[in-house]
């Protein structure tokens, strides 16, 4: 990350990962935009790691999570995106694979 701050936070579920950036109130005015660039960098690393492990994933934005993060009283974490495992089928059948992230 820029300035070696690692501002990202993750919520890991069985089929997706929610990515947040920690809002540092002291550094926000100086490095606010850099934190979003850091989020893009870590998102890119997550996508590369998924590709390396052959996990088909897609990036989505969950507006309900974004609104919930903004409504929180402390507002310390800004929701960025969700990395969702794509549903794939085995042997061209309609049975989804059960691999998790």
C-alpha positions as CSV (number, residue, x, y, z in Angstrom):
1,X,0.0,0.0,0.0
2,X,1.1,3.6,-0.4
3,X,2.8,4.8,2.8
4,X,2.7,1.2,4.1
5,X,-0.6,1.8,6.0
6,X,-2.7,-1.2,4.8
7,X,-6.0,0.5,5.3
8,X,-8.1,-2.4,4.0
9,X,-10.5,-4.5,6.0
10,X,-12.2,-7.7,5.0
11,X,-15.4,-9.5,5.9
12,X,-15.0,-13.1,4.7
13,X,-18.0,-15.3,4.1
14,X,-18.3,-18.8,2.5
15,X,-19.0,-17.4,-1.0
16,X,-17.8,-13.8,-1.0
17,X,-15.5,-11.3,0.6
18,X,-16.5,-7.7,1.4
19,X,-13.7,-5.2,1.1
20,X,-13.7,-2.0,3.2
21,X,-11.1,0.8,3.7
22,X,-10.5,2.0,7.2
23,X,-11.0,5.8,7.3
24,X,-8.3,7.3,9.4
25,X,-9.7,10.6,10.5
26,X,-6.2,12.1,11.1
27,X,-4.8,11.1,7.7
28,X,-8.0,11.5,5.7
29,X,-7.2,15.0,4.6
30,X,-3.7,14.1,3.5
31,X,-4.1,10.6,2.1
32,X,-7.9,10.1,1.5
33,X,-7.5,9.5,-2.2
34,X,-4.5,7.2,-1.7
35,X,-6.6,4.9,0.5
36,X,-8.9,4.3,-2.4
37,X,-6.0,3.6,-4.7
38,X,-4.8,1.2,-2.0
39,X,-8.2,-0.5,-2.1
40,X,-7.9,-0.9,-5.9
41,X,-4.4,-2.4,-5.4
42,X,-5.6,-5.0,-2.8
43,X,-8.6,-5.8,-4.9
44,X,-6.3,-6.5,-7.9
45,X,-4.3,-8.8,-5.7
46,X,-7.4,-10.7,-4.5
47,X,-8.5,-11.1,-8.1
48,X,-5.0,-12.4,-9.1
49,X,-5.0,-14.8,-6.2
50,X,-8.5,-16.1,-7.2
51,X,-7.3,-16.5,-10.7
52,X,-4.2,-18.4,-9.6
53,X,-6.3,-20.8,-7.7
54,X,-8.8,-21.1,-10.6
55,X,-11.7,-19.6,-8.6
56,X,-14.1,-17.8,-11.0
57,X,-15.0,-14.6,-9.2
58,X,-16.6,-11.3,-10.1
59,X,-16.6,-7.9,-8.4
60,X,-19.9,-6.4,-7.4
61,X,-21.0,-3.3,-5.5
62,X,-23.6,-3.8,-2.8
63,X,-25.3,-0.5,-2.3
64,X,-27.0,-1.7,0.9
65,X,-23.6,-2.4,2.5
66,X,-22.3,1.0,1.3
67,X,-25.3,2.8,2.9
68,X,-25.0,0.8,6.1
69,X,-21.3,1.6,6.4
70,X,-22.0,5.3,5.8
71,X,-24.9,5.3,8.4
72,X,-22.7,3.8,11.2
73,X,-22.0,6.3,13.9
74,X,-18.3,5.9,13.8
75,X,-18.0,5.7,10.0
76,X,-14.6,4.3,10.3
77,X,-14.9,1.8,7.4
78,X,-15.9,2.7,3.9
79,X,-17.4,-0.1,1.8
80,X,-15.6,-0.6,-1.5
81,X,-16.8,-3.8,-3.2
82,X,-17.7,-7.5,-2.9
83,X,-15.7,-10.2,-4.5
84,X,-18.3,-12.9,-5.3
85,X,-17.7,-16.5,-6.3
86,X,-19.4,-17.2,-9.6
87,X,-21.6,-20.2,-9.7
88,X,-20.2,-22.8,-12.2
89,X,-21.5,-26.2,-13.2
90,X,-19.7,-29.5,-13.2
91,X,-19.5,-31.3,-16.5
92,X,-22.0,-29.0,-18.1
93,X,-24.7,-30.1,-15.8
94,X,-26.9,-27.9,-13.6
95,X,-25.3,-29.0,-10.4
96,X,-23.2,-26.1,-9.0
97,X,-19.7,-26.8,-7.7
98,X,-19.4,-26.5,-3.9
99,X,-15.8,-25.1,-3.6
100,X,-15.8,-22.1,-1.4
101,X,-13.4,-19.1,-1.4
